[in-house]
Amino acid sequence: MKIISSLLELLGGSYWESLIKGLNYILFCIQADDDLKSMFVGTVMRKIKSRTWKKQRYFRLQEDCMTIWYKSKKTGNAHSTFSVGDVEAVREGHQSEVLLSIADEFPPDRCFTLVFRGRRGNLDLVAESAGEAQSWIKGIRKLIDNLENMGQREKLDQWICDWFKRADKNRDGQMNFKEVRDLLKMMNVDMNEHHALRLFTMADKSQSGTLGDDEFVLFYKMLTQREDVLRVFQEYSGDGQKLTLQDLKDFLREEQLHEDGVQQYALKLIERYEPSDTAKMWQAMTFDGFLMYLSSSEGSISNPTMVDLYQDMTQPLCHYFISSSHNTYLLEDQIRGHSSVEGYIRALKRGCRCVEVDCWDGPNGEPIVYHGHTFTSKIFFKDVVTVLGNYAFKASQYPVILSIENHCSIEQQKVMAQHLTQILGDKLLKSPLDGKIPIGLPSPEDLKGKILLKGKKIGGLENSMNGVVDDPLMGEVSDEEETAEIDDDHHRNDSIRRRVKKSKQRLSKELSDCVVYCKSVHFSSFKHSQIHSKFYEISSFTESKARKHIREAGAEFVLHNARQLSRVYPSGLRTDSSNFNPQDMWNAGCQIVALNFQTAGVEMDLNDGLFSQNGHCGYVLKPTFMRNTDERFDPENPQNRDGYKPLSLSVQVISGQQLPKVNIKEGSIIDPLVRVEIHGVPLDQAKQETRYIDNNGFNPVWYDMLQFTIHVPELALVRFVVEDYDKTSKNDFVGQFTLPFTCIQPGYRHIHLLSKDGTSIPPSSLFVHVRITKLT
């Protein structure tokens, strides 16, 4: 981007000047960086899909430092691209199943894997030399770091540049009016042609009939005037040009409801977000600074102090909701899906703290993992354990529970125990923490860096501590009863009942000794558990059994979960890997609510929303009334609890910004509407919608008010959904954002939308005004 004094004058100075200087600085750094220089020149590498599919491709970093372009040497002009912003991480060496399969052919120092965000598959590459591999590994990591350190405004500028490149069909660095009109449609803007031409002419300072990159930035700024934010700014500005320190303090008190240390906070905002040195000197904030603040994490609807680790982590394990995965090894459906260690890596990197393995006897004495009695592919148990050792504590230091569904013979159970002990070493918890007979579950803080095994155990924890050895257990080694649930719920015929038989086999002492605080037991009744159960015992429930207990004895289920752990898993009928609503189970205090992480949808949105708080550590402290065994809380009748204080939530949906297109059909522009959903106890379940806006996904404006009553705010999640209205069929999903009600910041807030996969889609956002009040 050229530094042109007239452009700076036109764009109103300081913000744009600092931005352009920053871009020049980035270009200077790139010119001085050997790794990025090498990426600009380009490299021939092998793209690997399997042992037999290894194709040479030419890879090159584009001039925008954001796009990687590659093509086959044989297919003429055909090429592909991907954005550095889509890359989550770079793994060196043989760190994928594909690269492990060709480890005998290519050394690890030439191999690396690009891991993409969401559910997109990895890209496995082999460079011609170790040096070339290192240039790409280090170069991409630098670009990722640079992206992660960008502010909202810098991300927006990058987004503008991306659109300019996309619309500049002949790549001459100029755009004529037809290209601009096409670009507007691509950007979800349905604009009157006369108005578009007027803006184009105003931006065409060179009067050349085309827009250069600097003129396009001006065009974009005129196109994206935030009248909604300007209204708020002018309401509190004495002169309409700036907010004095007092103006800003009034705004923070009256709208954002800040109470303590308002002056210090206002000064901090000016220092952090105000781009004008002159305004800073006068302790004032210009409109640009005000918009930058509202677009930042501090202006977000999520309270940034609750995004970080803030909860007490010293309570017993059963006092926390725990992010949990079902059949973690599957990347697809439950019948023919692909099994992969990648499923564990993805779940663990998302903060999941309970993963599952289904273990069966494998070839050559090596246990395998797959969904039994199906056509899903198979992986070795030892490879799962290796991945667990490598990735368990990258996203969170708090304990990981490995839930084992054991269908193996005694001999292969011993092999399993050997792998767990040898590969995990000190990470595997094999005895109580202090060496004494415990009287209660330890806390996540006590168990930092530890992996706990959940499974069947011979005798009790007390027996093993006292050196008493029981006979190997004869009975059900696995505690999932998917076939039984099919029978109970759907009364299927005998052929289905015969298809899966319960495992009746002995349990090896070696594997049993690896189970300490999570002994799997059959659930009989709440009364039986209250009298006989031990704190270290855990029962598993199918989703339908759990719902039945909640309907018939919700308060008893909550008390049960205040004393010990419970796990809930999807019905065996969910062969498509769909999910049940986890909120129903959290309402009863169930800690381990296992979901199919590979399947996007509202259920995973809720899971991501609940665990987005507390440092994304995978543990969320349950409300006090669900931890205290002296209290009685019935999720079906929350009004009866002590301390019942319902709240009113008012959300004014003001506007949307740069909403993504959902229909790739040329000329198609979305008709957006916003739905606000409350997920919580049955009394709180509610949803309301705005009206839809015709043909405007770029900057739709609503000013629609939605109101809700929240009876149990401690359990409620709020989901903001944007959809493309369609009067003839189901609306198309555009974006969403879910967060705990208790993490909402009041006032004027931006909501930065996520894709169906849960990845960010900058700069797409909503602008809202939120009020939470007590109901008298």
Secondary structure as GFF3:
##gff-version 3
##sequence-region A 1 776
A	DSSP	alpha_helix	5	10	.	.	.	ID=ss1
A	DSSP	alpha_helix	14	32	.	.	.	ID=ss2
A	DSSP	alpha_helix	34	41	.	.	.	ID=ss3
A	DSSP	beta_strand	43	48	.	.	.	ID=ss4
A	DSSP	beta_strand	54	61	.	.	.	ID=ss5
A	DSSP	beta_strand	67	72	.	.	.	ID=ss6
A	DSSP	beta_strand	79	83	.	.	.	ID=ss7
A	DSSP	three_ten_helix	84	86	.	.	.	ID=ss8
A	DSSP	beta_strand	87	92	.	.	.	ID=ss9
A	DSSP	alpha_helix	97	101	.	.	.	ID=ss10
A	DSSP	three_ten_helix	108	110	.	.	.	ID=ss11
A	DSSP	beta_strand	111	116	.	.	.	ID=ss12
A	DSSP	beta_strand	123	127	.	.	.	ID=ss13
A	DSSP	alpha_helix	130	148	.	.	.	ID=ss14
A	DSSP	alpha_helix	152	167	.	.	.	ID=ss15
A	DSSP	beta_strand	175	176	.	.	.	ID=ss16
A	DSSP	alpha_helix	177	186	.	.	.	ID=ss17
A	DSSP	alpha_helix	193	203	.	.	.	ID=ss18
A	DSSP	beta_strand	210	211	.	.	.	ID=ss19
A	DSSP	alpha_helix	213	223	.	.	.	ID=ss20
A	DSSP	alpha_helix	227	236	.	.	.	ID=ss21
A	DSSP	beta_strand	242	243	.	.	.	ID=ss22
A	DSSP	alpha_helix	245	254	.	.	.	ID=ss23
A	DSSP	alpha_helix	262	273	.	.	.	ID=ss24
A	DSSP	alpha_helix	277	281	.	.	.	ID=ss25
A	DSSP	beta_strand	285	286	.	.	.	ID=ss26
A	DSSP	alpha_helix	287	295	.	.	.	ID=ss27
A	DSSP	alpha_helix	304	307	.	.	.	ID=ss28
A	DSSP	three_ten_helix	317	319	.	.	.	ID=ss29
A	DSSP	beta_strand	320	325	.	.	.	ID=ss30
A	DSSP	alpha_helix	342	349	.	.	.	ID=ss31
A	DSSP	beta_strand	354	360	.	.	.	ID=ss32
A	DSSP	three_ten_helix	363	365	.	.	.	ID=ss33
A	DSSP	beta_strand	368	369	.	.	.	ID=ss34
A	DSSP	beta_strand	379	380	.	.	.	ID=ss35
A	DSSP	alpha_helix	381	391	.	.	.	ID=ss36
A	DSSP	beta_strand	400	406	.	.	.	ID=ss37
A	DSSP	alpha_helix	410	424	.	.	.	ID=ss38
A	DSSP	three_ten_helix	425	427	.	.	.	ID=ss39
A	DSSP	beta_strand	451	455	.	.	.	ID=ss40
A	DSSP	alpha_helix	461	465	.	.	.	ID=ss41
A	DSSP	beta_strand	474	476	.	.	.	ID=ss42
A	DSSP	alpha_helix	482	490	.	.	.	ID=ss43
A	DSSP	alpha_helix	494	499	.	.	.	ID=ss44
A	DSSP	beta_strand	504	506	.	.	.	ID=ss45
A	DSSP	alpha_helix	509	512	.	.	.	ID=ss46
A	DSSP	beta_strand	515	520	.	.	.	ID=ss47
A	DSSP	alpha_helix	526	532	.	.	.	ID=ss48
A	DSSP	beta_strand	537	542	.	.	.	ID=ss49
A	DSSP	alpha_helix	543	563	.	.	.	ID=ss50
A	DSSP	beta_strand	566	569	.	.	.	ID=ss51
A	DSSP	alpha_helix	582	586	.	.	.	ID=ss52
A	DSSP	beta_strand	592	595	.	.	.	ID=ss53
A	DSSP	alpha_helix	602	610	.	.	.	ID=ss54
A	DSSP	three_ten_helix	614	616	.	.	.	ID=ss55
A	DSSP	beta_strand	619	621	.	.	.	ID=ss56
A	DSSP	alpha_helix	624	627	.	.	.	ID=ss57
A	DSSP	three_ten_helix	638	640	.	.	.	ID=ss58
A	DSSP	beta_strand	647	657	.	.	.	ID=ss59
A	DSSP	beta_strand	672	679	.	.	.	ID=ss60
A	DSSP	three_ten_helix	682	684	.	.	.	ID=ss61
A	DSSP	beta_strand	686	689	.	.	.	ID=ss62
A	DSSP	beta_strand	701	710	.	.	.	ID=ss63
A	DSSP	beta_strand	717	724	.	.	.	ID=ss64
A	DSSP	beta_strand	732	740	.	.	.	ID=ss65
A	DSSP	three_ten_helix	741	743	.	.	.	ID=ss66
A	DSSP	beta_strand	747	754	.	.	.	ID=ss67
A	DSSP	beta_strand	760	774	.	.	.	ID=ss68
###
